[in-house]
Amino acid sequence: MREKQGLRRGLRERREAMDPLTRAASARSVARHGARLLRRARHIGAYWPVGGELDPRPLARALMRTRHRLYLPVVAKRPGRPLSFLPWRPPFAPGSLRIPEPRWGRRASARRLDVVLVPVVGFDARGWRLGQGGGFYDRTFGFVSRKVRGRPLLIGLAYECQRLASAPREGHDVRLHAVLTERRLYRARQMAA
């Protein structure tokens, strides 16, 4: 546990120390590649960036212009509940974690989404992700098989500097199908478990 906390702290510091212009250029690069990658998906879960996370909003804007439906996660007020998703449209208001969430719209279950863009603190090329530590994504997407392509596809968005040789993992961790950085796409299903 302490190893993960120290690793998270170091990776967050590295991410937050990045020059804002470099961060913005990385988000634009991910948007260009992501828009092509996701052209066939229709229902896409995303996230609102906090603490220096790679900003998915340029990608979200590009996808919304091409009639994709985007959703943002809503954290349940009761602890231990999975995330639900509301359409990405204003008005936004701080949710229970003080992260902007949509205030209205028809909820979409995690199973209805084609793709989910997942925030990442650290990752390895095999698809293992180090998240913020709350377990929200692991709880919500525990039904996704680690070995079989299924729905939704879980795609982490990260900076290349967040890549680890090997991400620590536990039995409840859910593996990503891919991670998209400003430099390349890492497809986990092509790598050995």
C-alpha positions in Angstrom: 0.0 0.0 0.0 2.8 2.4 0.9 4.6 1.5 -2.3 1.5 2.6 -4.3 1.1 5.8 -2.4 4.7 6.8 -2.9 4.5 5.9 -6.6 1.3 7.9 -7.0 2.9 10.9 -5.3 6.0 10.8 -7.5 3.9 10.4 -10.7 1.5 13.2 -9.8 4.5 15.5 -9.1 6.0 14.6 -12.5 2.7 15.2 -14.3 2.0 18.5 -12.5 5.5 19.8 -13.2 5.0 19.6 -16.9 4.9 22.9 -18.7 1.3 24.0 -19.5 2.1 24.4 -23.2 3.5 20.8 -23.3 0.3 19.6 -21.6 -1.9 21.4 -24.1 0.1 20.1 -27.0 -0.2 16.6 -25.6 -4.0 16.9 -25.3 -4.2 18.1 -28.9 -2.0 15.1 -30.1 -4.2 12.7 -28.2 -7.3 14.4 -29.7 -6.0 13.9 -33.3 -5.2 10.3 -32.8 -8.1 9.5 -30.6 -10.7 10.9 -33.0 -9.5 8.5 -35.7 -9.3 5.6 -33.2 -12.8 6.1 -31.9 -14.6 7.0 -35.1 -16.9 3.9 -34.9 -17.8 4.1 -31.3 -21.0 5.9 -30.5 -21.4 6.1 -26.7 -18.2 7.2 -25.0 -17.5 7.8 -21.4 -14.9 10.4 -20.6 -13.7 12.3 -17.5 -13.2 15.9 -16.3 -9.4 16.4 -15.8 -8.1 17.2 -12.3 -4.6 17.5 -10.8 -2.7 17.7 -14.1 -4.4 14.7 -15.8 -4.2 14.5 -19.5 -7.1 16.8 -20.7 -9.7 14.8 -22.7 -11.7 17.9 -23.6 -10.1 18.6 -27.0 -10.9 15.0 -27.9 -14.4 15.2 -26.5 -15.1 18.4 -28.6 -13.8 16.7 -31.7 -16.0 13.6 -31.1 -19.1 15.7 -30.3 -18.7 17.5 -33.7 -19.0 14.1 -35.4 -22.2 13.0 -33.6 -20.6 10.8 -31.0 -22.4 10.8 -27.6 -20.2 11.6 -24.7 -20.8 11.0 -21.0 -19.2 12.0 -17.8 -19.0 9.9 -14.6 -21.1 10.8 -11.6 -19.9 9.6 -8.3 -22.6 8.2 -6.1 -23.2 9.9 -2.8 -23.2 6.6 -1.0 -19.7 5.1 -0.7 -18.9 1.8 -2.5 -21.3 2.4 -5.3 -20.2 2.2 -9.0 -20.0 5.2 -11.2 -23.0 6.1 -13.4 -22.7 8.3 -16.5 -24.7 11.4 -17.6 -24.6 13.1 -21.0 -21.7 15.6 -21.3 -23.7 18.8 -21.4 -23.9 21.9 -19.2 -24.7 22.9 -16.6 -21.9 21.3 -14.7 -21.6 21.5 -10.9 -19.1 20.1 -8.4 -20.0 16.5 -7.4 -19.2 14.7 -4.2 -15.4 14.8 -5.0 -15.6 18.4 -6.1 -15.1 17.4 -9.8 -17.5 18.9 -12.3 -20.4 16.6 -13.2 -23.5 17.2 -15.4 -26.6 18.0 -13.5 -29.3 16.5 -15.7 -29.9 14.0 -18.4 -30.7 10.3 -18.8 -28.2 8.1 -16.9 -26.3 5.6 -18.9 -25.0 2.4 -17.3 -21.4 1.4 -17.7 -22.5 -1.6 -19.8 -24.2 0.7 -22.3 -21.0 2.5 -23.3 -18.8 1.4 -26.2 -15.6 3.0 -25.0 -14.5 4.6 -21.7 -11.6 7.0 -21.5 -10.0 6.4 -18.2 -7.8 8.8 -16.2 -4.4 7.4 -15.4 -1.8 8.2 -12.7 0.6 5.5 -14.0 0.4 2.6 -16.5 2.5 -0.1 -18.0 2.5 -1.4 -21.6 0.4 -4.5 -20.6 -2.6 -2.4 -19.7 -2.2 -2.3 -15.9 -3.2 1.1 -14.5 -2.4 2.9 -11.3 -5.3 5.1 -10.6 -6.1 7.8 -7.9 -6.7 5.1 -5.3 -10.5 5.4 -4.8 -11.3 2.2 -6.7 -14.2 3.8 -8.6 -13.2 2.5 -12.1 -12.3 -0.9 -10.8 -15.6 -1.2 -9.0 -17.6 0.1 -12.0 -15.8 -2.0 -14.7 -15.1 -5.2 -12.7 -17.4 -7.0 -15.2 -15.1 -6.4 -18.1 -13.0 -9.5 -18.8 -9.2 -9.1 -18.7 -8.6 -11.5 -21.5 -11.5 -11.1 -23.9 -12.3 -8.1 -26.0 -15.6 -6.8 -24.7 -17.7 -3.8 -24.2 -16.9 -1.2 -23.1 -13.3 -0.9 -24.3 -11.3 0.8 -21.5 -8.7 3.2 -22.9 -6.5 5.1 -20.5 -5.3 8.6 -21.4 -1.9 9.5 -20.1 1.3 11.3 -20.7 4.3 9.2 -21.9 6.1 10.3 -18.7 3.6 8.3 -16.7 4.7 5.0 -18.2 6.1 2.4 -15.8 8.1 -0.7 -16.4 5.5 -2.6 -14.4 2.5 -1.1 -12.6 1.7 -2.6 -9.2 -1.6 -4.5 -9.2 -4.0 -6.3 -6.9 -6.7 -8.9 -7.6 -9.5 -6.4 -7.9 -7.7 -4.2 -10.5 -9.2 -4.0 -13.9 -6.9 -4.1 -16.9 -7.2 -1.5 -19.6 -7.6 -2.6 -23.3 -5.2 0.2 -24.4 -3.5 3.4 -23.3 -3.2 6.4 -25.6 -0.4 8.9 -25.0 0.9 11.9 -26.9 3.4 9.6 -28.6 1.6 6.3 -29.2 -1.1 3.7 -28.5 -0.3 0.8 -26.3 -2.6 -2.1 -27.0 -2.7 -4.3 -23.9 -4.4 -7.3 -25.7 -1.3 -7.6 -27.9 0.9 -8.0 -24.8 1.3 -11.1 -22.6 -0.5 -11.1 -19.3 
